[in-house]
Amino acid sequence: MYQKTTLANGLRVITATMPHAQSVSICFFIGVGSRYESQEQAGICHFIEHLLFKGTKRRVTAREVSEAIEGVGGILNGGTDRELTSYWCKVAKPHFESALDVLADILLNSRFDPQDIDKERRVIIEEINMGYDDPSQRASLLIDELLWPGHPLGRDIAGSKQSVLATTRETMLDFLARQYLPGNLVAAVAGDIQHEEAVAAVGRVIGNWTGPGPPSGYEAYRGKTARRLSIERRDIEQVHLYLALPGLSLGHPKRFTLDLLNVILGEGMSSRLFAEIRDRLGLAYSIYSYVEHFHDTGSVAIYAGVEPKNLQVAIRAILEQLSGLKETVSEPELAKAKELAKGRLLLRMEDSRSVAGWLGGQETLTGQVLTVSQVLAIIDAITADELKSLAQELMVTSRLRLALVGPVAKDEPLEGLLRL
């Protein structure tokens, strides 16, 4: 169960009391991410997130910020996604208020020192370089470009070297002023704490924050005809492949049906992909699938790393598993998938940070929170026929996209394989 209070400045505080926990987790969610950026701003959300840990007026250096949390055994971090940005810490209960003060301080009082900006610019470029050098990460970026061509969703969250080099202190502060607003922030707190205590504490440190509203919006995604195949040839041991299709949005009524379909397809060692591609055929060490849901679009993607000579065999075998979803899902397989999905969710809810993320992420992205019990009931109600029907709707030849990084032969006839 959870409770929610909206402060006078529009900031939402949402909490879950976990009386047996020793910790309290605080997550600040801002309703902005890389899809809110223009081409010229690419990577600015990620750049800002980095700089918020580099020093404030009271905690002048990055070390002072980190030591304020790590000095009491806590954890402090942040993350930038396509539709939200988060800052979070997890501490033992006695240190809740001091941890909250640190998060509020970096949010409202970060210095954006020009020297820190120049240093962090170099750090982010190294982060981009690292992603480029990692063939699986590079393939992931290529499949996003195929799924959302010419759209911010198809760009690297970190931006490009060119956009990072071009970002100035002034453009960051302007973006911050238009997006980091109390009405665009959710403070999620979970652990050994009561709602009233959390609301009062948040109100003391951040309740007087004001700002113009509402924040700037994002570019809607509209599907377009695009390439189906992207190949980046490299002289390495494996071919890293992503096979993907457009999926469902966050608010789509069949969203949880697709999530369960993905469990059957490629989540865990008992999934169809793992059992066939790794266990029976021995074609890959790493093989899995995942789904993504955004405000107005989504995706289903499969990753595998395979030996170059086995590339075509692996692609055909993966496509056979996708096609198989359109044919049948047995009742025992359905029951197993439901128990896996429900069990993984319940295990997550033992951790205060996961609970805070569950509450705050939903509130930020959808403006409402489904409880664990509600989601469990939704999963239990899904039928085999619904899974089969959705697979037939989504698993269509024209929707397939394939991205490859590795030693792919120039005459390899790959696009002709993309048939369901």
C-alpha positions as CSV (number, residue, x, y, z in Angstrom):
1,M,0.0,0.0,0.0
2,Y,1.1,3.6,-0.5
3,Q,0.1,7.1,0.4
4,K,0.4,10.3,-1.7
5,T,0.4,14.0,-0.8
6,T,0.8,17.0,-3.1
7,L,2.5,20.0,-1.6
8,A,1.4,23.5,-2.2
9,N,4.1,24.0,-4.8
10,G,2.8,21.0,-6.8
11,L,5.5,18.6,-5.8
12,R,4.2,15.1,-5.2
13,V,5.3,13.0,-2.2
14,I,4.5,9.3,-2.4
15,T,5.5,6.8,0.3
16,A,5.3,3.2,1.3
17,T,5.9,2.1,4.9
18,M,8.0,-1.0,5.3
19,P,8.2,-1.6,9.1
20,H,10.6,-4.5,9.0
21,A,13.2,-2.7,6.8
22,Q,16.3,-1.3,8.3
23,S,16.7,1.3,5.5
24,V,14.9,4.2,3.9
25,S,15.2,4.9,0.2
26,I,14.5,8.4,-1.3
27,C,14.1,8.7,-5.1
28,F,13.5,12.1,-6.8
29,F,12.0,11.5,-10.2
30,I,11.9,14.4,-12.8
31,G,9.5,14.0,-15.7
32,V,12.1,14.7,-18.4
33,G,14.6,12.5,-20.3
34,S,16.4,12.4,-23.6
35,R,13.3,12.3,-25.8
36,Y,12.6,15.9,-24.6
37,E,15.8,17.2,-26.2
38,S,16.2,18.7,-29.6
39,Q,18.9,17.5,-32.0
40,E,21.1,20.3,-30.8
41,Q,20.5,19.5,-27.1
42,A,21.2,15.8,-27.5
43,G,22.6,14.5,-24.2
44,I,21.8,17.6,-22.2
45,C,19.7,15.7,-19.6
46,H,22.5,13.2,-19.0
47,F,25.1,16.0,-18.8
48,I,22.9,17.8,-16.2
49,E,22.5,14.6,-14.2
50,H,26.3,14.2,-14.0
51,L,26.8,17.8,-12.9
52,L,24.4,17.6,-10.0
53,F,26.8,15.4,-8.2
54,K,29.8,17.7,-8.7
55,G,29.2,20.2,-5.9
56,T,26.8,22.7,-4.3
57,K,27.1,25.9,-2.5
58,R,27.3,24.0,0.9
59,R,29.1,20.9,-0.4
60,V,31.6,22.4,-2.7
61,T,33.2,19.3,-4.2
62,A,32.0,16.0,-5.6
63,R,33.7,14.3,-2.8
64,E,31.9,16.3,-0.1
65,V,28.6,15.3,-1.8
66,S,29.4,11.6,-1.9
67,E,30.9,11.5,1.5
68,A,27.7,13.0,3.0
69,I,26.0,9.7,2.1
70,E,28.8,7.1,1.9
71,G,30.1,8.4,5.2
72,V,27.1,6.9,6.9
73,G,27.1,3.7,4.9
74,G,24.6,4.9,2.3
75,I,24.3,4.7,-1.5
76,L,23.9,7.7,-3.7
77,N,23.3,7.7,-7.5
78,G,21.3,8.9,-10.4
79,G,20.2,7.9,-13.9
80,T,18.9,9.4,-17.1
81,D,16.4,7.5,-19.3
82,R,14.4,8.5,-22.3
83,E,11.3,9.8,-20.4
84,L,12.6,10.5,-16.8
85,T,15.6,11.4,-14.8
86,S,16.2,10.1,-11.2
87,Y,18.3,10.9,-8.2
88,W,18.3,8.5,-5.3
89,C,19.9,7.5,-2.1
90,K,19.5,4.6,0.3
91,V,20.5,4.9,4.0
92,A,19.8,3.4,7.4
93,K,16.7,4.9,9.0
94,P,18.6,7.3,11.4
95,H,20.2,9.1,8.5
96,F,17.0,9.7,6.5
97,E,16.8,13.5,7.1
98,S,20.4,14.2,6.3
99,A,20.2,12.1,3.1
100,L,17.1,14.0,2.1
101,D,19.0,17.2,2.7
102,V,21.7,16.0,0.4
103,L,19.3,15.2,-2.5
104,A,17.5,18.5,-2.1
105,D,20.8,20.3,-2.0
106,I,22.1,18.9,-5.3
107,L,18.8,19.4,-6.9
108,L,18.4,23.1,-6.0
109,N,21.9,24.4,-5.3
110,S,24.4,22.7,-7.7
111,R,27.1,25.1,-8.8
112,F,27.6,24.1,-12.4
113,D,31.1,25.3,-12.1
114,P,32.8,25.9,-15.5
115,Q,35.8,23.8,-14.6
116,D,33.6,21.0,-13.5
117,I,31.6,21.2,-16.7
118,D,34.8,21.0,-18.8
119,K,36.0,18.0,-16.8
120,E,32.7,16.2,-17.0
121,R,32.4,16.9,-20.7
122,R,35.6,14.8,-21.1
123,V,34.2,12.1,-18.8
124,I,31.0,11.8,-20.8
125,I,32.9,11.7,-24.1
126,E,34.8,8.7,-22.6
127,E,31.5,7.2,-21.6
128,I,30.3,7.5,-25.3
129,N,33.6,6.1,-26.5
130,M,33.2,3.1,-24.1
131,G,29.7,2.4,-25.5
132,Y,31.0,2.6,-29.0
133,D,33.9,0.1,-28.2
134,D,31.4,-2.3,-26.6
135,P,29.9,-4.2,-29.6
136,S,26.8,-5.3,-27.8
137,Q,26.1,-1.7,-26.6
138,R,26.8,-0.4,-30.1
139,A,24.3,-2.9,-31.6
140,S,21.7,-1.8,-29.1
141,L,22.1,1.8,-30.3
142,L,21.8,0.6,-33.9
143,I,18.5,-1.2,-33.3
144,D,17.1,1.9,-31.6
145,E,17.9,3.9,-34.7
146,L,16.0,1.3,-36.8
147,L,13.0,1.3,-34.4
148,W,12.7,5.1,-34.1
149,P,14.4,6.6,-37.1
150,G,15.0,10.4,-37.0
151,H,13.5,10.6,-33.6
152,P,15.0,11.4,-30.1
153,L,14.0,7.9,-29.0
154,G,16.5,6.5,-31.5
155,R,19.4,8.5,-30.2
156,D,22.0,7.7,-27.6
157,I,20.8,9.0,-24.2
158,A,24.3,10.4,-23.7
159,G,24.1,12.3,-27.0
160,S,27.0,12.5,-29.5
161,K,30.6,13.8,-29.1
162,Q,29.6,16.8,-31.2
163,S,26.5,17.7,-29.1
164,V,28.3,17.2,-25.8
165,L,31.2,19.4,-27.0
166,A,28.7,22.1,-28.1
167,T,26.7,22.1,-24.8
168,T,27.3,25.3,-22.8
169,R,26.6,26.2,-19.2
170,E,23.9,28.6,-20.3
171,T,22.0,26.0,-22.3
172,M,22.1,23.6,-19.4
173,L,20.8,26.2,-16.9
174,D,18.1,27.2,-19.4
175,F,17.0,23.6,-19.9
176,L,17.1,23.1,-16.1
177,A,14.9,26.1,-15.5
178,R,12.3,24.9,-18.0
179,Q,12.2,21.2,-16.9
180,Y,13.3,21.0,-13.2
181,L,10.1,22.3,-11.7
182,P,8.3,21.3,-8.5
183,G,5.2,20.3,-10.5
184,N,7.4,18.0,-12.6
185,L,9.0,16.2,-9.6
186,V,7.9,13.2,-7.6
187,A,9.6,12.4,-4.3
188,A,9.2,8.7,-3.6
189,V,10.1,7.4,-0.1
190,A,10.0,3.8,1.0
191,G,11.3,2.0,4.1
192,D,11.0,2.3,7.9
193,I,9.2,5.6,7.9
194,Q,5.6,6.9,8.2
195,H,3.9,9.0,5.5
196,E,3.4,12.0,7.7
197,E,7.1,12.0,8.7
198,A,8.3,11.9,5.1
199,V,5.9,14.6,3.9
200,A,6.9,16.9,6.7
201,A,10.6,16.3,6.0
202,V,10.3,16.9,2.3
203,G,8.2,20.0,2.9
204,R,11.0,21.4,5.1
205,V,13.8,21.0,2.6
206,I,12.0,21.6,-0.7
207,G,8.5,22.8,0.0
208,N,9.4,26.5,-0.7
209,W,10.8,25.7,-4.1
210,T,8.8,27.5,-6.8
211,G,9.1,27.7,-10.5
212,P,7.1,28.6,-13.6
213,G,5.0,25.8,-15.1
214,P,4.3,23.7,-16.9
215,P,7.5,22.0,-18.3
216,S,8.2,21.8,-22.1
217,G,6.8,18.8,-23.9
218,Y,8.3,16.2,-26.1
219,E,8.2,15.3,-29.8
220,A,5.4,12.7,-30.4
221,Y,6.5,9.5,-32.2
222,R,4.8,8.7,-35.5
223,G,5.7,5.5,-37.3
224,K,7.5,5.8,-40.6
225,T,8.9,3.6,-43.3
226,A,12.5,2.9,-42.6
227,R,15.4,0.6,-43.1
228,R,15.0,-2.9,-41.7
229,L,18.7,-3.8,-41.5
230,S,21.8,-2.1,-40.0
231,I,25.3,-3.7,-40.1
232,E,28.5,-2.4,-38.6
233,R,31.4,-4.6,-39.6
234,R,34.2,-5.2,-37.0
235,D,37.0,-7.7,-36.8
236,I,36.0,-9.3,-33.5
237,E,35.1,-12.9,-32.4
238,Q,31.3,-12.7,-32.3
239,V,28.5,-11.1,-34.2
240,H,26.3,-9.2,-31.8
241,L,22.7,-9.1,-33.0
242,Y,19.5,-7.4,-32.0
243,L,16.3,-8.5,-33.6
244,A,13.4,-6.3,-32.7
245,L,9.8,-5.2,-33.5
246,P,7.7,-2.2,-32.5
247,G,5.9,-2.9,-29.3
248,L,3.2,-1.3,-27.1
249,S,3.0,2.0,-25.2
250,L,3.0,2.4,-21.4
251,G,-0.7,3.0,-21.3
252,H,-1.7,0.3,-23.8
253,P,-4.4,-2.1,-22.4
254,K,-2.4,-5.1,-23.6
255,R,0.9,-3.9,-22.1
256,F,1.0,-6.6,-19.4
257,T,0.0,-9.3,-21.9
258,L,3.1,-8.3,-23.9
259,D,5.2,-8.4,-20.7
260,L,4.0,-12.0,-20.1
261,L,4.6,-13.0,-23.7
262,N,8.2,-11.7,-23.2
263,V,8.7,-13.9,-20.1
264,I,7.8,-17.0,-22.2
265,L,10.0,-15.8,-25.1
266,G,13.2,-14.8,-23.5
267,E,13.3,-14.1,-19.7
268,G,15.2,-16.6,-17.7
269,M,16.9,-19.9,-18.3
270,S,13.6,-21.7,-18.8
271,S,12.4,-19.4,-21.6
272,R,11.9,-20.6,-25.2
273,L,14.9,-18.7,-26.5
274,F,17.3,-19.9,-23.8
275,A,16.1,-23.5,-24.1
276,E,16.4,-23.6,-27.9
277,I,19.3,-21.3,-28.9
278,R,21.6,-22.0,-26.0
279,D,20.6,-25.4,-24.4
280,R,19.5,-27.4,-27.5
281,L,21.4,-25.8,-30.3
282,G,24.5,-24.4,-28.5
283,L,24.6,-21.3,-30.7
284,A,25.0,-18.6,-28.0
285,Y,26.1,-18.0,-24.5
286,S,24.0,-14.9,-24.0
287,I,20.5,-14.9,-25.4
288,Y,17.5,-13.0,-24.0
289,S,14.6,-10.7,-24.9
290,Y,13.1,-7.6,-23.3
291,V,10.3,-5.1,-23.8
292,E,10.3,-1.3,-23.5
293,H,7.2,0.9,-23.0
294,F,7.2,4.6,-23.6
295,H,4.4,7.2,-23.6
296,D,3.4,6.6,-27.2
297,T,5.4,3.6,-28.5
298,G,7.4,0.6,-27.4
299,S,9.5,-2.3,-28.6
300,V,10.2,-6.0,-28.3
301,A,13.9,-6.9,-28.7
302,I,16.0,-10.0,-28.7
303,Y,19.8,-10.0,-28.1
304,A,22.3,-12.8,-28.9
305,G,26.1,-13.0,-29.4
306,V,27.0,-15.8,-32.0
307,E,29.9,-17.1,-33.9
308,P,29.9,-15.6,-37.4
309,K,29.5,-18.9,-39.3
310,N,26.4,-19.6,-37.2
311,L,24.7,-16.2,-37.9
312,Q,22.1,-17.3,-40.4
313,V,21.3,-20.4,-38.4
314,A,20.8,-18.4,-35.2
315,I,18.6,-15.8,-36.9
316,R,16.4,-18.5,-38.4
317,A,16.2,-20.3,-35.0
318,I,15.2,-17.0,-33.2
319,L,12.6,-16.3,-35.9
320,E,11.1,-19.8,-35.4
321,Q,10.7,-19.0,-31.7
322,L,8.9,-15.8,-32.6
323,S,6.6,-17.6,-35.0
324,G,5.9,-20.3,-32.4
325,L,4.4,-17.7,-30.1
326,K,1.7,-17.2,-32.8
327,E,0.8,-20.9,-32.8
328,T,0.4,-22.0,-29.2
329,V,1.1,-21.4,-25.5
330,S,0.3,-24.4,-23.4
331,E,-1.4,-24.1,-20.0
332,P,1.6,-25.4,-18.1
333,E,3.9,-22.9,-19.9
334,L,1.4,-20.1,-19.2
335,A,1.2,-21.1,-15.5
336,K,5.0,-21.2,-15.2
337,A,5.4,-17.8,-16.9
338,K,2.8,-16.2,-14.6
339,E,4.5,-17.6,-11.5
340,L,7.9,-16.3,-12.7
341,A,6.5,-12.8,-13.4
342,K,4.7,-12.6,-10.1
343,G,7.6,-14.1,-8.1
344,R,10.1,-11.6,-9.6
345,L,7.9,-8.7,-8.8
346,L,7.3,-9.8,-5.2
347,L,11.1,-10.4,-4.7
348,R,11.7,-6.8,-5.9
349,M,9.3,-5.5,-3.3
350,E,11.6,-6.6,-0.5
351,D,14.0,-3.8,-1.3
352,S,13.2,-0.3,-0.2
353,R,14.8,1.3,-3.3
354,S,12.8,-1.0,-5.6
355,V,9.6,0.0,-3.8
356,A,10.4,3.7,-4.1
357,G,11.2,3.2,-7.8
358,W,8.0,1.3,-8.3
359,L,5.9,4.1,-6.8
360,G,7.8,7.1,-8.2
361,G,8.3,5.8,-11.7
362,Q,4.6,5.1,-12.2
363,E,3.5,8.4,-10.7
364,T,6.0,10.3,-12.8
365,L,5.2,8.6,-16.1
366,T,1.5,7.9,-15.8
367,G,0.2,10.0,-12.9
368,Q,-1.2,6.9,-11.2
369,V,0.1,3.9,-9.3
370,L,-0.9,0.4,-9.8
371,T,-0.4,-1.6,-6.6
372,V,1.4,-4.9,-6.5
373,S,-1.9,-6.7,-5.8
374,Q,-3.5,-5.0,-8.9
375,V,-0.7,-6.1,-11.1
376,L,-0.7,-9.6,-9.8
377,A,-4.5,-9.8,-10.6
378,I,-3.9,-8.5,-14.1
379,I,-1.2,-11.2,-14.7
380,D,-3.5,-13.9,-13.3
381,A,-6.3,-12.9,-15.6
382,I,-4.2,-13.2,-18.9
383,T,-5.2,-16.2,-21.0
384,A,-3.3,-18.3,-23.5
385,D,-5.6,-17.1,-26.3
386,E,-4.8,-13.5,-25.5
387,L,-1.1,-14.2,-25.7
388,K,-1.5,-16.0,-29.1
389,S,-3.7,-13.2,-30.4
390,L,-1.2,-10.5,-29.5
391,A,1.7,-12.4,-30.9
392,Q,-0.2,-12.7,-34.2
393,E,-0.8,-9.0,-34.2
394,L,2.8,-7.9,-33.4
395,M,5.0,-10.7,-34.9
396,V,4.7,-9.6,-38.5
397,T,7.4,-9.7,-41.2
398,S,7.1,-6.0,-42.2
399,R,7.8,-5.0,-38.5
400,L,11.1,-6.9,-38.1
401,R,14.3,-5.0,-37.6
402,L,17.8,-6.4,-37.4
403,A,21.1,-4.7,-36.2
404,L,24.4,-6.5,-36.3
405,V,27.9,-5.6,-35.1
406,G,30.8,-7.9,-35.9
407,P,32.6,-9.8,-38.7
408,V,29.6,-10.1,-41.1
409,A,30.4,-11.1,-44.6
410,K,29.6,-8.5,-47.2
411,D,27.6,-10.9,-49.4
412,E,25.6,-12.4,-46.5
413,P,21.9,-12.5,-47.6
414,L,20.4,-11.3,-44.3
415,E,17.5,-9.1,-45.2
416,G,15.8,-12.0,-47.0
417,L,15.8,-14.0,-43.7
418,L,13.6,-11.4,-42.0
419,R,10.3,-13.3,-42.5
420,L,7.7,-14.6,-40.1
